[in-house]
Amino acid sequence: MNGQSLTLEIARGIEFEEDLPPDLLPEKRRPQQAVQQVSVWRDLASLAIKIAVILVAFAFIFSFIYGLHRNTDPDMAPMVKDGDVVVFYRLDKGYAIGDLVLLRYEGEIVVRRVVAQAGDVVDITKDGLVINGSLQQEPEIFQTTRRYENKISFPLTVGEGQIFVLGDARENATDSRIYGPVDTSDTLGKAITIMRWRRL
C-alpha cells in the first residue's frame, strides 16, 4: 500500500467515525457530555442494584430471623404499651424466666412474660404467684396476681416443651391462667428490643 492509499484509508476511517452516534465512538473520541451521560447511567444502574440487594436482604432477615410487631394489646403495660414496636428474634426458643415472648391468641399477636418452664409447678394463692413452692418477688409487676374463676386449675405442672406465661397487667390480662401452658413451638420468638414510637 502506497502513501496515497494509506492517507485515503485514514480519511475514510475518520469520516466513518464521524457518522457514528456518540455512544458508539471510542471513549477518547466521544464528546465529553456523552461520556459523562454514560457514566451517570452506569452509576445509577449500580446504585439500583445495590438498593435491590439491600431490600432483599432486609426482607429475608425480617421474614426468617427477626420480626417486627406493633403492639395494640394493653395486657403487658407498663413494660409494653399500646403503640410500642417490638423487635423479636425468631430462631431462639430456649426461653428463660422473665423473657418476653410473642405468640398468637385468637388470631392476634400478643406479648407475654415467661414465669415458669417445663417441670415447674405453678400455683396462684391469695399471696400471689408461687413457683415450685416459692412466692415470687416480681418488682416489675404492680398488680396482684390472682386466679381466674372457672378457668385453669392450680397447682399445675408445666409440661415438656412448654412455658407458662402471664401478662404484666395481672388483674385483667388474657394469659396462661385462661389458656394454660403454651408450647414453645407455637411461639413466634423472644422480644429483644422495645421501641416507644408514639406521642407522649
Buried (B, 14 or more C-beta within 10 A) or exposed (E): EEEEEEEEEEEEEEEEEEEEEEEEBEEEEBEEEBBEBBEEEEEEEEEEEEEEEEEEEEEEEEEEEBBEBEBEBBBBBEBBBEEBBBBBBBEEBEBEBEBBBBBEBEEEBBBBBBBBBBEBBBBBEEEBBBBEEEEBEBEEBEBEBBBEEEEBEEEBBBEEBBBBBBBBBBEEBBBBBEBBBBEBEEBBBBBEEBEEEEEE
